Amino acid sequence: MITLQTKTTVISILAIAGLVALYWVARQQSLQLHDPTILSGYVALTVMILLALFNTRKKLSMIPIISARVWLVFHVVFGLALMVVFGLHTGSLWPTGLYEQILAGLFYLVCLTGIAGYLLSRSIPSRLRHLGNEIIFERIPAELYEVREAAKGHITAALEASGNETLAREYEESLAWFFARPRFFLSHVSGTERPSAWIKNKDTSLRPFLSDAEQQEFDSLLSLMNYKNEIDAHYANQRLLKGWLFLHLPLTLALLVFVAWHVLLVHLYVL
C-alpha cells in the first residue's frame, strides 16, 4: 500500500517538474521572440481551476474519487507552485495597472488565507483533542442553554438552603455574564490561561463569604463553569476554523471572476 508520504513526494516531484518544464518552454519562446505570458497564463488558469475543485471534492466525500488527504496535499503543493507560475506570468511582484493590481491583490489574499487555513487545519484539531470532551459545533448553543439552566438551578438551591443572597448576588453581577454566551474568544484562540485564571479568582475571592450550604452548591457551580470554559474553547477554535472558509472561498471566487474577465480581455484585444 502506497503511504501518504510517498504520494506527497510524487505530487511534489510532479509540481517541480512542471515548473521546470514551464520555465524552459517560456525561455525558448522568449528566445524565439514569442510572448511566453500566454502559456504561463493558461497554466496558471488550469492550476487555479484544479485547486478550486478541492472544495467541490470535500462536498462529494461519499464519492471515492481521490482521498481527501491526497487532495489536500495536491492543493497545498500546487498552490505553492501556482505562486511561482504567477511570478513567471507577471514578471514582477506588483504590476503597474490598476486592474492588474486588483487581480494581483486578490491572488495574494487567496494565497495568504490559504496558508493561514492550512496552518489552522494542522493546529486546531490537535488543540481540540487536548480539550477532552468532543463537542459538535452545531450543538454548542444547546449545550450552553443546558449549562446556564443548571447554573440557575444551583443558585436557586443555594438561596433556598441557606437563605443568604451572597451567591445569588454574585451570579447577577458577574457569573450571569459568563454563562450568557461564549466568552474569552481571543484567549481561547491564543491559548492563554486567562479564562481558567478568571474562574480560579472567582473561587478564591467568593468562597470565604459563603455559608456551608452555599459552598456545596458553589462546588457544583464551579464544575459547570469549568465545563462552560471547555465549551467556550471549542466554540472559539471551531469558529475560527469555519470562519476562515468564509474568507478564503469568497476571495477565491472573486479571483476566478477577475481571471475569467482577464482572459476575455486578452482574447479580445491581444490575441
C-alpha positions, -999 to 999 in steps of 0.1 A, spaced: 0 0 0 13 34 -10 18 57 20 7 93 21 43 104 24 51 86 -9 21 102 -26 32 136 -12 67 130 -27 53 121 -61 30 151 -62 59 174 -52 81 159 -79 53 164 -105 49 200 -94 86 208 -96 89 190 -129 60 211 -143 76 243 -131 110 234 -147 92 224 -180 72 257 -179 103 278 -173 122 260 -201 94 264 -227 88 300 -217 126 306 -221 125 291 -256 96 312 -266 114 343 -254 144 334 -274 122 330 -305 106 364 -299 73 349 -289 52 361 -259 56 335 -230 29 351 -209 2 334 -228 14 299 -219 21 308 -183 -13 325 -181 -31 294 -193 -11 271 -170 -20 294 -140 -56 293 -150 -56 255 -152 -40 252 -118 -65 276 -103 -94 256 -116 -79 224 -102 -73 240 -68 -109 254 -68 -122 219 -73 -108 209 -39 -139 224 -22 -162 205 -46 -143 173 -37 -149 179 0 -187 183 -6 -186 150 -26 -168 130 1 -192 100 -5 -177 95 -40 -143 76 -38 -125 96 -65 -94 105 -46 -90 106 -9 -94 140 8 -59 137 23 -44 133 -11 -65 162 -24 -52 183 4 -16 175 -4 -23 184 -40 -40 216 -30 -10 227 -9 18 216 -32 2 230 -64 -10 261 -45 27 269 -37 36 261 -73 9 285 -85 27 313 -67 58 306 -88 37 304 -120 21 337 -111 55 353 -107 66 339 -141 34 352 -157 36 388 -143 74 392 -143 71 412 -111 58 411 -76 34 440 -81 21 451 -116 15 487 -126 -20 490 -139 -50 493 -115 -68 463 -129 -37 442 -127 -31 454 -92 -66 444 -81 -60 410 -97 -26 406 -80 -40 417 -47 -68 391 -48 -43 365 -57 -21 373 -28 -50 374 -4 -61 340 -16 -26 327 -11 -23 342 24 -57 329 35 -49 295 21 -16 293 40 -34 305 72 -61 279 67 -36 252 63 -18 262 95 -51 263 113 -62 229 100 -30 215 113 -30 231 148 -67 234 158 -77 197 156 -49 187 179 -58 215 202 -94 204 203 -83 168 211 -64 180 242 -96 197 255 -111 164 264 -148 161 255 -158 162 219 -184 189 213 -200 193 179 -202 230 169 -238 229 159 -246 215 194 -229 243 213 -260 266 217 -280 238 232 -251 228 255 -248 264 267 -285 266 273 -284 234 294 -254 246 314 -270 280 320 -302 265 333 -283 241 355 -263 271 369 -295 289 377 -308 258 395 -278 257 418 -282 294 426 -319 288 435 -310 258 456 -283 277 475 -307 305 482 -334 282 495 -310 261 516 -291 289 532 -313 320 530 -282 340 521 -281 360 489 -243 362 486 -240 336 458 -272 349 441 -258 385 440 -225 373 426 -244 354 399 -264 385 389 -233 408 390 -208 386 373 -215 349 367 -246 356 346 -224 374 322 -201 344 319 -229 319 314 -248 341 289 -228 332 258 -193 321 248 -166 342 264 -129 349 262 -127 342 224 -93 357 219 -79 340 249 -91 306 238 -78 312 203 -44 322 215 -43 295 241 -37 317 272 -48 308 307 -69 339 313 -103 321 314 -91 295 339 -75 322 360 -108 341 359 -126 311 373 -100 304 399 -102 341 410 -139 338 414 -134 307 436 -108 322 459 -125 356 463 -160 343 468 -157 311 488 -147 328 522 -181 346 522 -203 316 515 -221 295 541 -217 258 542 -249 252 522 -239 278 496 -204 262 493 -219 229 484 -239 244 455 -209 266 446 -187 235 441 -213 222 416 -214 256 400 -176 256 396 -178 223 378 -203 239 354 -180 269 350 -151 247 340 -173 227 316 -186 260 302 -150 271 298 -143 240 278 -173 247 256 -161 282 250 -127 268 239 -144 245 214 -165 274 201 -136 297 197 -114 273 178 -141 257 157 -155 292 149 -120 303 137 -117 272 115 -151 277 100 -147 315 97 -115 311 77 -135 293 50 -160 322 48 -130 344 39 -110 321 17 -138 309 -5 -153 343 -15 -118 356 -22 -112 325 -44 -145 331 -63 -137 368 -68 -102 359 -81 -117 334 -106 -142 360 -118 -114 386 -124 -92 359 -141 -121 350 -164 -125 387 -173 -88 390 -178 -87 360 -202 -117 376 -221 -98 409 -224 -67 391 -236 -86 373 -264 -104 405 -274 -75 429 -275 -43 409 -277 -48 376 -295 
